[in-house]
Amino acid sequence: QLVESGGGLVQPGGSLRLSCAASGFTFSNYDIHWYRQAPGKRRELVTTITNAGDSAYYTESVKGRFTISRDNAKNTAYLQMDSLRPDDTAMYYCNALSALPGTYNHYWGQGTQVTVSS
C-alpha cells in the first residue's frame, strides 16, 4: 500500500513537499516513481528514484525545481517541489515498481492534489 500526502494549494513560486508512505512490502526493493495528471491530460512521469536512492531521473519541465528522495528506514519517499508554476497543477501519484530482476510487482497510491494558483 502507498499513501501520498502533502498536497494543497500554493501560490506560484511557492513550495510543497509530498510524501509517499509505503507498507506491506519491502520498500527498499522498489524503485519509486512520481506521476502527475492534469485535467484532460495524460498521466506523465515526473521523476524516478532507484531502490537504493543512488540515481534519479527528472522530466525536463521540473529539472532544477523538483527533488526526489527516499528514506528506506522509514519506508517513505518524498518529492520536494520548489518554484511551483500554475502548469504544475495536477493530481500527483506515487508508484512503486519492483527493482528485482524478473519481478513486476507494482503499487499505486490514491494521489494527492497539487494546485498552484494566485
LOSE-842858 format. One record per atom (N, C-alpha, C, O): residue in one letter; atom name; x, z, y. Coordinates in nm, 4 decimals. Each point is the difference from the previous one (the first is absolute). Example, Ala and Ser with C-alpha at 12.3 -4.5 7.8 and 13.67 -1.06 7.14 Angstrom:
<recs>
REC  aa  at         X         Z         Y
REC   a   N    1.3190    0.7800   -0.5690
REC   a  CA   -0.0890    0.0000    0.1190
REC   a   C    0.0900    0.0000    0.1200
REC   a   O    0.1036    0.0665   -0.0019
REC   s   N   -0.1386   -0.1385    0.1069
REC   s  CA    0.0820    0.0060    0.1190
REC   s   C   -0.0770    0.0730    0.1090
REC   s   O    0.0509    0.0169    0.1108
</recs>
This chain:
<recs>
REC  aa  at         X         Z         Y
REC   q   N    0.0846    0.0000   -0.1200
REC   q  CA   -0.0846    0.0000    0.1200
REC   q   C    0.0882    0.0000    0.1250
REC   q   O    0.1029    0.0672    0.0061
REC   l   N   -0.1465   -0.1443    0.0924
REC   l  CA    0.0683   -0.0035    0.1288
REC   l   C   -0.1006    0.0363    0.1082
REC   l   O   -0.1139   -0.0468   -0.0017
REC   v   N    0.1562    0.1295    0.0949
REC   v  CA   -0.0856    0.0390    0.1110
REC   v   C    0.0765   -0.0195    0.1297
REC   v   O    0.1024    0.0642    0.0235
REC   e   N   -0.1537   -0.1543    0.0612
REC   e  CA    0.0611   -0.0228    0.1306
REC   e   C   -0.0620    0.0930    0.1036
REC   e   O   -0.1146    0.0430   -0.0123
REC   s   N    0.1936   -0.0139    0.1138
REC   s  CA   -0.0484    0.0783    0.1129
REC   s   C    0.0842   -0.0334    0.1214
REC   s   O    0.1052   -0.0631   -0.0107
REC   g   N   -0.1532    0.1065    0.1270
REC   g  CA    0.0779   -0.0160    0.1218
REC   g   C   -0.0474   -0.1084    0.0937
REC   g   O    0.0533   -0.0146    0.1100
REC   g   N   -0.1530   -0.0621   -0.1520
REC   g  CA   -0.0517   -0.1030    0.0877
REC   g   C   -0.0774    0.0589    0.1165
REC   g   O   -0.0249    0.1204    0.0054
REC   g   N   -0.0127   -0.2071    0.0876
REC   g  CA   -0.0772    0.0460    0.1144
REC   g   C    0.0020   -0.1006    0.1125
REC   g   O    0.0410   -0.1149   -0.0170
REC   l   N   -0.0860    0.1605    0.1322
REC   l  CA   -0.0038   -0.0822    0.1213
REC   l   C    0.1205    0.0354    0.0873
REC   l   O    0.0255    0.1172    0.0280
REC   v   N    0.0471   -0.2191    0.0140
REC   v  CA    0.1183    0.0224    0.0824
REC   v   C    0.0070   -0.1084    0.1061
REC   v   O   -0.0457   -0.1121   -0.0220
REC   q   N    0.1024    0.1453    0.1363
REC   q  CA    0.0150   -0.0983    0.1069
REC   q   C    0.1168   -0.0929   -0.0291
REC   q   O    0.0932    0.0375   -0.0712
REC   p   N   -0.0977   -0.1583    0.1256
REC   p  CA    0.1152   -0.0898   -0.0149
REC   p   C    0.1283    0.0678    0.0449
REC   p   O    0.0041    0.0693    0.1016
REC   g   N    0.1006   -0.0912   -0.1803
REC   g  CA    0.1269    0.0647    0.0264
REC   g   C    0.0161    0.1350   -0.0667
REC   g   O    0.1088    0.0576    0.0004
REC   g   N   -0.2160   -0.0074   -0.0571
REC   g  CA    0.0041    0.1302   -0.0647
REC   g   C    0.0536   -0.0058   -0.1417
REC   g   O    0.0439   -0.1045   -0.0480
REC   s   N   -0.0487    0.2199   -0.0180
REC   s  CA    0.0546    0.0138   -0.1347
REC   s   C   -0.0988    0.0697   -0.0922
REC   s   O   -0.0832    0.0800    0.0430
REC   l   N    0.0950   -0.1124   -0.1689
REC   l  CA   -0.0723    0.0696   -0.1067
REC   l   C    0.0913    0.0092   -0.1209
REC   l   O    0.0884   -0.0833   -0.0195
REC   r   N   -0.1111    0.1857   -0.0612
REC   r  CA    0.0732    0.0123   -0.1262
REC   r   C   -0.1013    0.0100   -0.1125
REC   r   O   -0.0768    0.0959   -0.0081
REC   l   N    0.0777   -0.1954   -0.0780
REC   l  CA   -0.0872    0.0003   -0.1157
REC   l   C    0.0706    0.0651   -0.1181
REC   l   O    0.1217   -0.0113   -0.0152
REC   s   N   -0.1987    0.0789   -0.0673
REC   s  CA    0.0516    0.0588   -0.1225
REC   s   C   -0.0751   -0.0567   -0.1195
REC   s   O   -0.1169   -0.0370    0.0101
REC   c   N    0.1849    0.0310   -0.1216
REC   c  CA   -0.0588   -0.0466   -0.1256
REC   c   C    0.0411    0.1009   -0.1073
REC   c   O    0.1143    0.0005   -0.0457
REC   a   N   -0.2076    0.0834    0.0070
REC   a  CA    0.0278    0.1049   -0.0976
REC   a   C   -0.0413   -0.0456   -0.1394
REC   a   O   -0.1120   -0.0469   -0.0204
REC   a   N    0.2026    0.0608   -0.0746
REC   a  CA   -0.0239   -0.0468   -0.1360
REC   a   C   -0.0193    0.1167   -0.0958
REC   a   O    0.0556    0.1082    0.0186
REC   s   N   -0.1349   -0.1329   -0.1202
REC   s  CA   -0.0176    0.0980   -0.1062
REC   s   C   -0.0394   -0.0725   -0.1281
REC   s   O   -0.0572   -0.1090    0.0039
REC   g   N    0.0884    0.1705   -0.1166
REC   g  CA   -0.0422   -0.0531   -0.1287
REC   g   C    0.0922   -0.1013   -0.0625
REC   g   O   -0.0289   -0.0520   -0.1077
REC   f   N    0.1402    0.0228    0.1737
REC   f  CA    0.0979   -0.0898   -0.0602
REC   f   C    0.1389    0.0364    0.0529
REC   f   O    0.0126    0.0788    0.0937
REC   t   N    0.0901   -0.1359   -0.1536
REC   t  CA    0.1374    0.0307    0.0384
REC   t   C    0.0376   -0.0819    0.1228
REC   t   O    0.0421   -0.1152   -0.0100
REC   f   N   -0.0582    0.1765    0.1235
REC   f  CA    0.0153   -0.0684    0.1294
REC   f   C    0.1351   -0.0692    0.0126
REC   f   O    0.0080   -0.1109    0.0530
REC   s   N    0.0952    0.1733   -0.0997
REC   s  CA    0.1354   -0.0543    0.0174
REC   s   C    0.0253   -0.1264   -0.0827
REC   s   O    0.1047   -0.0631    0.0148
REC   n   N   -0.1981    0.0258   -0.1005
REC   n  CA    0.0124   -0.1236   -0.0782
REC   n   C   -0.0715   -0.1181    0.0658
REC   n   O   -0.0055   -0.1091   -0.0567
REC   y   N   -0.0484    0.1311    0.1746
REC   y  CA   -0.0840   -0.1001    0.0635
REC   y   C    0.0538   -0.0417    0.1364
REC   y   O    0.0356    0.0842    0.0825
REC   d   N   -0.0301   -0.2157   -0.0601
REC   d  CA    0.0189   -0.0510    0.1353
REC   d   C   -0.1289    0.0238    0.0782
REC   d   O   -0.1093    0.0008   -0.0565
REC   i   N    0.1240    0.0185    0.1857
REC   i  CA   -0.1166    0.0236    0.0864
REC   i   C   -0.0113   -0.1130    0.1013
REC   i   O    0.0979   -0.0408    0.0626
REC   h   N   -0.2185   -0.0073   -0.0491
REC   h  CA   -0.0313   -0.1062    0.0949
REC   h   C   -0.1107    0.0482    0.0936
REC   h   O   -0.0941    0.0673   -0.0421
REC   w   N    0.1073   -0.1025    0.1677
REC   w  CA   -0.1090    0.0200    0.0950
REC   w   C   -0.0567   -0.1386    0.0349
REC   w   O    0.0726   -0.0912    0.0394
REC   y   N   -0.2031    0.0797   -0.0553
REC   y  CA   -0.0717   -0.1209    0.0382
REC   y   C   -0.0941    0.0343    0.1156
REC   y   O   -0.0304    0.1167    0.0246
REC   r   N   -0.0140   -0.2184    0.0440
REC   r  CA   -0.1041    0.0203    0.1000
REC   r   C   -0.0962   -0.1186   -0.0018
REC   r   O    0.0357   -0.1120   -0.0364
REC   q   N   -0.1582    0.1411    0.0770
REC   q  CA   -0.1008   -0.1038    0.0072
REC   q   C   -0.0866    0.0211    0.1233
REC   q   O   -0.0678    0.1018    0.0144
REC   a   N    0.0720   -0.1990    0.0723
REC   a  CA   -0.0834    0.0016    0.1196
REC   a   C   -0.1318   -0.0714   -0.0302
REC   a   O   -0.0056   -0.0828   -0.0909
REC   p   N   -0.0997    0.1137    0.1654
REC   p  CA   -0.1303   -0.0641   -0.0241
REC   p   C    0.0117   -0.1525    0.0056
REC   p   O    0.0545   -0.0561    0.0951
REC   g   N   -0.1064   -0.0090   -0.1982
REC   g  CA    0.0011   -0.1449   -0.0037
REC   g   C    0.1317   -0.0626   -0.0382
REC   g   O    0.0139   -0.1223    0.0017
REC   k   N    0.0840    0.2057   -0.0365
REC   k  CA    0.1319   -0.0532   -0.0351
REC   k   C    0.0370    0.0412   -0.1417
REC   k   O   -0.0576    0.0925   -0.0574
REC   r   N    0.1552   -0.1637    0.0028
REC   r  CA    0.0474    0.0324   -0.1334
REC   r   C    0.0877    0.1251    0.0035
REC   r   O    0.0629    0.0317    0.1009
REC   r   N   -0.0611    0.0378   -0.2140
REC   r  CA    0.0899    0.1148   -0.0112
REC   r   C    0.1434   -0.0506    0.0008
REC   r   O    0.0328   -0.0974   -0.0678
REC   e   N    0.0515    0.1632    0.1442
REC   e  CA    0.1396   -0.0416    0.0083
REC   e   C    0.0939    0.1155   -0.0322
REC   e   O   -0.0282    0.1164    0.0286
REC   l   N    0.1398   -0.1525   -0.0884
REC   l  CA    0.1037    0.0978   -0.0296
REC   l   C    0.0766    0.0310    0.1281
REC   l   O    0.0500   -0.0901    0.0674
REC   v   N   -0.0416    0.2179   -0.0354
REC   v  CA    0.0678    0.0438    0.1208
REC   v   C    0.1439    0.0418   -0.0289
REC   v   O    0.0933   -0.0425    0.0682
REC   t   N   -0.0770    0.1259   -0.1697
REC   t  CA    0.1326    0.0534   -0.0291
REC   t   C    0.0058    0.0511   -0.1427
REC   t   O   -0.1019    0.0339   -0.0601
REC   t   N    0.2222   -0.0291    0.0076
REC   t  CA    0.0245    0.0445   -0.1379
REC   t   C    0.1231    0.0886   -0.0029
REC   t   O    0.0954   -0.0220    0.0747
REC   i   N   -0.0981    0.1220   -0.1609
REC   i  CA    0.1196    0.0803   -0.0256
REC   i   C    0.0167    0.0121   -0.1507
REC   i   O   -0.0973    0.0183   -0.0731
REC   t   N    0.2208   -0.0287    0.0279
REC   t  CA    0.0264    0.0089   -0.1426
REC   t   C   -0.0225    0.1418   -0.0515
REC   t   O   -0.0103    0.0945    0.0782
REC   n   N    0.0029   -0.0808   -0.2095
REC   n  CA   -0.0309    0.1306   -0.0589
REC   n   C    0.1046    0.1042    0.0349
REC   n   O   -0.0327    0.1176    0.0158
REC   a   N    0.1581   -0.1592   -0.0036
REC   a  CA    0.1055    0.0944    0.0357
REC   a   C    0.0128    0.0185    0.1511
REC   a   O    0.0733    0.0872    0.0467
REC   g   N   -0.1433   -0.1678    0.0273
REC   g  CA    0.0067    0.0100    0.1458
REC   g   C    0.1245   -0.0612    0.0607
REC   g   O    0.0341    0.0290    0.1146
REC   d   N    0.0346   -0.1141   -0.1909
REC   d  CA    0.1276   -0.0519    0.0472
REC   d   C   -0.0093   -0.1383    0.0624
REC   d   O    0.1005   -0.0559    0.0438
REC   s   N   -0.2207    0.0011   -0.0398
REC   s  CA   -0.0167   -0.1312    0.0607
REC   s   C   -0.1419   -0.0133    0.0523
REC   s   O   -0.0940    0.0540   -0.0585
REC   a   N    0.0788   -0.1257    0.1679
REC   a  CA   -0.1314   -0.0191    0.0599
REC   a   C   -0.0138   -0.1422    0.0525
REC   a   O    0.0978   -0.0666    0.0340
REC   y   N   -0.2209    0.0237   -0.0290
REC   y  CA   -0.0352   -0.1319    0.0530
REC   y   C   -0.1078    0.0193    0.1075
REC   y   O   -0.0881    0.0850   -0.0131
REC   y   N    0.0970   -0.1650    0.1185
REC   y  CA   -0.1010    0.0036    0.1047
REC   y   C   -0.0444   -0.1426    0.0330
REC   y   O    0.0820   -0.0915    0.0070
REC   t   N   -0.2103    0.0743    0.0127
REC   t  CA   -0.0456   -0.1279    0.0507
REC   t   C    0.0480   -0.0161    0.1435
REC   t   O    0.0183    0.0984    0.0717
REC   e   N    0.0018   -0.2212   -0.0311
REC   e  CA    0.0650   -0.0270    0.1278
REC   e   C   -0.0663    0.0679    0.1180
REC   e   O    0.0682    0.0481    0.0905
REC   s   N   -0.1997   -0.0436   -0.0904
REC   s  CA   -0.0720    0.0507    0.1170
REC   s   C    0.0174    0.1498    0.0241
REC   s   O   -0.0315    0.0489    0.1085
REC   v   N    0.0817    0.0251   -0.2089
REC   v  CA    0.0148    0.1449    0.0173
REC   v   C    0.1454    0.0447    0.0014
REC   v   O    0.0280    0.1184    0.0185
REC   k   N    0.0643   -0.2106   -0.0376
REC   k  CA    0.1418    0.0362   -0.0016
REC   k   C    0.0396    0.0637    0.1319
REC   k   O   -0.0339   -0.0493    0.1076
REC   g   N    0.1066    0.1603   -0.1182
REC   g  CA    0.0441    0.0722    0.1182
REC   g   C   -0.1033    0.0957    0.0558
REC   g   O    0.0303    0.0787    0.0896
REC   r   N   -0.1520   -0.0844   -0.1416
REC   r  CA   -0.1057    0.0901    0.0492
REC   r   C   -0.0488    0.0954   -0.1078
REC   r   O   -0.0340    0.1145    0.0296
REC   f   N    0.0300   -0.1597   -0.1531
REC   f  CA   -0.0487    0.0808   -0.1121
REC   f   C    0.1174    0.0416   -0.0881
REC   f   O    0.0983   -0.0729   -0.0138
REC   t   N   -0.1107    0.1911   -0.0452
REC   t  CA    0.1014    0.0491   -0.0928
REC   t   C   -0.0689    0.0605   -0.1215
REC   t   O   -0.0831    0.0899    0.0129
REC   i   N    0.1180   -0.1395   -0.1298
REC   i  CA   -0.0532    0.0555   -0.1239
REC   i   C    0.1017    0.0974   -0.0576
REC   i   O    0.1208   -0.0209    0.0108
REC   s   N   -0.1711    0.1272   -0.0719
REC   s  CA    0.0877    0.0971   -0.0645
REC   s   C   -0.0782    0.0667   -0.1138
REC   s   O   -0.1203   -0.0206   -0.0156
REC   r   N    0.1912    0.0994   -0.0617
REC   r  CA   -0.0657    0.0706   -0.1096
REC   r   C    0.0765    0.1269   -0.0314
REC   r   O    0.1200    0.0110    0.0253
REC   d   N   -0.1925    0.0842   -0.0808
REC   d  CA    0.0585    0.1250   -0.0468
REC   d   C   -0.0471    0.0160   -0.1439
REC   d   O   -0.1125    0.0436   -0.0245
REC   n   N    0.1975   -0.0783   -0.0695
REC   n  CA   -0.0410    0.0041   -0.1405
REC   n   C   -0.0235    0.1428   -0.0485
REC   n   O   -0.0751    0.0210   -0.0952
REC   a   N    0.1371    0.0756    0.1584
REC   a  CA   -0.0241    0.1395   -0.0378
REC   a   C   -0.1399    0.0444    0.0389
REC   a   O   -0.0562    0.0906   -0.0614
REC   k   N   -0.0002   -0.1544    0.1635
REC   k  CA   -0.1349    0.0343    0.0463
REC   k   C   -0.1040   -0.1024   -0.0441
REC   k   O   -0.1177    0.0116    0.0340
REC   n   N    0.1621   -0.1130   -0.1106
REC   n  CA   -0.0926   -0.1054   -0.0463
REC   n   C   -0.0770   -0.0634    0.1158
REC   n   O   -0.1200   -0.0256   -0.0092
REC   t   N    0.1914    0.0015    0.1160
REC   t  CA   -0.0654   -0.0513    0.1205
REC   t   C    0.0851   -0.1077    0.0657
REC   t   O    0.1224    0.0104    0.0080
REC   a   N   -0.1911   -0.1140    0.0388
REC   a  CA    0.0630   -0.1044    0.0799
REC   a   C   -0.0575    0.0060    0.1413
REC   a   O   -0.1101    0.0502    0.0226
REC   y   N    0.1884   -0.1032    0.0717
REC   y  CA   -0.0401    0.0067    0.1396
REC   y   C    0.0180   -0.1363    0.0663
REC   y   O    0.0835   -0.0812   -0.0398
REC   l   N   -0.1643    0.0600    0.1412
REC   l  CA    0.0175   -0.1178    0.0844
REC   l   C   -0.0049    0.0459    0.1446
REC   l   O   -0.1061    0.0335    0.0526
REC   q   N    0.2229   -0.0324    0.0107
REC   q  CA    0.0100    0.0346    0.1416
REC   q   C   -0.0212   -0.1265    0.0804
REC   q   O    0.0738   -0.0973   -0.0157
REC   m   N   -0.1741    0.0982    0.1014
REC   m  CA   -0.0345   -0.1175    0.0792
REC   m   C    0.0173    0.0319    0.1474
REC   m   O   -0.0706    0.0851    0.0540
REC   d   N    0.1622   -0.1513    0.0097
REC   d  CA    0.0282    0.0193    0.1421
REC   d   C   -0.0310   -0.1276    0.0768
REC   d   O   -0.0157   -0.1072   -0.0583
REC   s   N    0.0071    0.1206    0.1890
REC   s  CA   -0.0276   -0.1151    0.0870
REC   s   C   -0.1195   -0.0806   -0.0514
REC   s   O    0.0050   -0.1227   -0.0093
REC   l   N   -0.1094    0.1930   -0.0231
REC   l  CA   -0.1169   -0.0655   -0.0580
REC   l   C   -0.0651   -0.0950    0.0982
REC   l   O   -0.0026    0.0226    0.1210
REC   r   N   -0.0501   -0.1301   -0.1781
REC   r  CA   -0.0651   -0.1064    0.0787
REC   r   C   -0.1426   -0.0173   -0.0487
REC   r   O   -0.0317    0.0389   -0.1124
REC   p   N   -0.0541   -0.0960    0.1938
REC   p  CA   -0.1390   -0.0220   -0.0456
REC   p   C   -0.0087   -0.0814   -0.1284
REC   p   O   -0.0913    0.0218   -0.0795
REC   d   N    0.1829   -0.1140    0.0573
REC   d  CA   -0.0075   -0.0800   -0.1218
REC   d   C    0.0493    0.0758   -0.1236
REC   d   O    0.0014   -0.0559   -0.1097
REC   d   N    0.0384    0.1802    0.1256
REC   d  CA    0.0277    0.0858   -0.1159
REC   d   C   -0.1277    0.0662   -0.0518
REC   d   O    0.0020    0.0643   -0.1049
REC   t   N   -0.1109   -0.0793    0.1762
REC   t  CA   -0.1262    0.0580   -0.0410
REC   t   C   -0.0438   -0.0565   -0.1340
REC   t   O   -0.0132   -0.1213   -0.0160
REC   a   N   -0.0093    0.2098   -0.0799
REC   a  CA   -0.0362   -0.0415   -0.1353
REC   a   C   -0.0244    0.1234   -0.0858
REC   a   O    0.0287    0.1129    0.0399
REC   m   N   -0.0823   -0.1379   -0.1585
REC   m  CA   -0.0012    0.1026   -0.1036
REC   m   C    0.1336   -0.0103   -0.0729
REC   m   O    0.0405   -0.1082   -0.0424
REC   y   N    0.0259    0.2196    0.0286
REC   y  CA    0.1301    0.0030   -0.0653
REC   y   C   -0.0142    0.0627   -0.1392
REC   y   O   -0.0597    0.1063   -0.0174
REC   y   N    0.1167   -0.1760   -0.0799
REC   y  CA   -0.0098    0.0414   -0.1395
REC   y   C    0.1386    0.0231   -0.0586
REC   y   O    0.0942   -0.0743    0.0274
REC   c   N   -0.0841    0.1768   -0.1071
REC   c  CA    0.1208    0.0282   -0.0758
REC   c   C   -0.0177   -0.0516   -0.1423
REC   c   O   -0.1062    0.0145   -0.0605
REC   n   N    0.2113   -0.0741    0.0093
REC   n  CA   -0.0023   -0.0523   -0.1366
REC   n   C    0.1272    0.0439   -0.0711
REC   n   O    0.1094   -0.0085    0.0558
REC   a   N   -0.1242    0.0550   -0.1782
REC   a  CA    0.1150    0.0373   -0.0819
REC   a   C    0.0080   -0.0962   -0.1176
REC   a   O   -0.0978   -0.0178   -0.0726
REC   l   N    0.2124   -0.0434    0.0537
REC   l  CA    0.0204   -0.0966   -0.1077
REC   l   C    0.1201    0.0429   -0.0819
REC   l   O    0.1073    0.0271    0.0540
REC   s   N   -0.1267   -0.0213   -0.1859
REC   s  CA    0.1069    0.0486   -0.0861
REC   s   C    0.1275   -0.0828    0.0163
REC   s   O   -0.0043   -0.1229    0.0040
REC   a   N    0.1160    0.1919    0.0051
REC   a  CA    0.1296   -0.0658    0.0106
REC   a   C    0.0705   -0.0091   -0.1345
REC   a   O    0.1097   -0.0550   -0.0101
REC   l   N   -0.1729    0.1090   -0.0923
REC   l  CA    0.0620   -0.0016   -0.1315
REC   l   C   -0.0131   -0.1396   -0.0619
REC   l   O   -0.1081   -0.0588    0.0040
REC   p   N    0.2155    0.0058   -0.0606
REC   p  CA   -0.0063   -0.1340   -0.0584
REC   p   C   -0.1088   -0.0120   -0.1052
REC   p   O   -0.0135    0.0867   -0.0862
REC   g   N   -0.0632   -0.1930    0.0932
REC   g  CA   -0.1012   -0.0266   -0.1008
REC   g   C   -0.1299    0.0765    0.0176
REC   g   O   -0.0903   -0.0119   -0.0829
REC   t   N    0.0793    0.0901    0.1893
REC   t  CA   -0.1252    0.0734    0.0238
REC   t   C   -0.0617   -0.0494    0.1301
REC   t   O    0.0698   -0.0417    0.0924
REC   y   N   -0.2026    0.0475   -0.0876
REC   y  CA   -0.0716   -0.0572    0.1135
REC   y   C   -0.1063    0.0938    0.0533
REC   y   O   -0.0941   -0.0433    0.0664
REC   n   N    0.1087    0.1719   -0.0953
REC   n  CA   -0.0976    0.0963    0.0511
REC   n   C    0.0014   -0.0003    0.1522
REC   n   O    0.1051   -0.0131    0.0628
REC   h   N   -0.2222    0.0276   -0.0055
REC   h  CA   -0.0070    0.0088    0.1450
REC   h   C   -0.1195    0.0843    0.0418
REC   h   O   -0.0974    0.0140   -0.0739
REC   y   N    0.1072    0.0414    0.1934
REC   y  CA   -0.1028    0.0859    0.0556
REC   y   C   -0.0222   -0.0385    0.1458
REC   y   O    0.0919   -0.0439    0.0691
REC   w   N   -0.2168    0.0615   -0.0237
REC   w  CA   -0.0363   -0.0244    0.1395
REC   w   C   -0.0642    0.1239    0.0586
REC   w   O   -0.0719    0.0730   -0.0682
REC   g   N    0.0988   -0.0505    0.1942
REC   g  CA   -0.0713    0.1029    0.0724
REC   g   C   -0.1284   -0.0552    0.0594
REC   g   O   -0.0296   -0.1188   -0.0123
REC   q   N   -0.0460    0.2062    0.0767
REC   q  CA   -0.1296   -0.0382    0.0551
REC   q   C    0.0121   -0.0596    0.1405
REC   q   O   -0.0952   -0.0584    0.0518
REC   g   N    0.2110    0.0735    0.0079
REC   g  CA    0.0240   -0.0555    0.1332
REC   g   C   -0.0204    0.1009    0.1111
REC   g   O   -0.0756    0.0962   -0.0133
REC   t   N    0.1451   -0.1207    0.1232
REC   t  CA   -0.0173    0.0809    0.1203
REC   t   C   -0.0037   -0.0952    0.1198
REC   t   O    0.0813   -0.0919    0.0101
REC   q   N   -0.1750    0.1148    0.0789
REC   q  CA   -0.0222   -0.0919    0.1118
REC   q   C    0.0951    0.0306    0.1153
REC   q   O    0.0154    0.1149    0.0415
REC   v   N    0.0469   -0.2193    0.0083
REC   v  CA    0.0840    0.0090    0.1198
REC   v   C   -0.0615   -0.0906    0.1060
REC   v   O   -0.0195   -0.1195   -0.0219
REC   t   N   -0.0102    0.1781    0.1355
REC   t  CA   -0.0571   -0.0762    0.1118
REC   t   C    0.0873    0.0194    0.1227
REC   t   O    0.0227    0.1126    0.0445
REC   v   N    0.0256   -0.2226    0.0094
REC   v  CA    0.0855    0.0041    0.1192
REC   v   C   -0.0781   -0.0617    0.1148
REC   v   O   -0.0257   -0.1204    0.0026
REC   s   N   -0.0106    0.2040    0.0905
REC   s  CA   -0.0846   -0.0464    0.1097
REC   s   C    0.0113    0.0937    0.1191
REC   s   O    0.0193    0.1206   -0.0153
REC   s   N   -0.0315   -0.1778    0.1331
REC   s  CA   -0.0004    0.0831    0.1204
REC   s   C   -0.1430    0.0339    0.0412
REC   s   O   -0.0207    0.0694    0.0996
</recs>
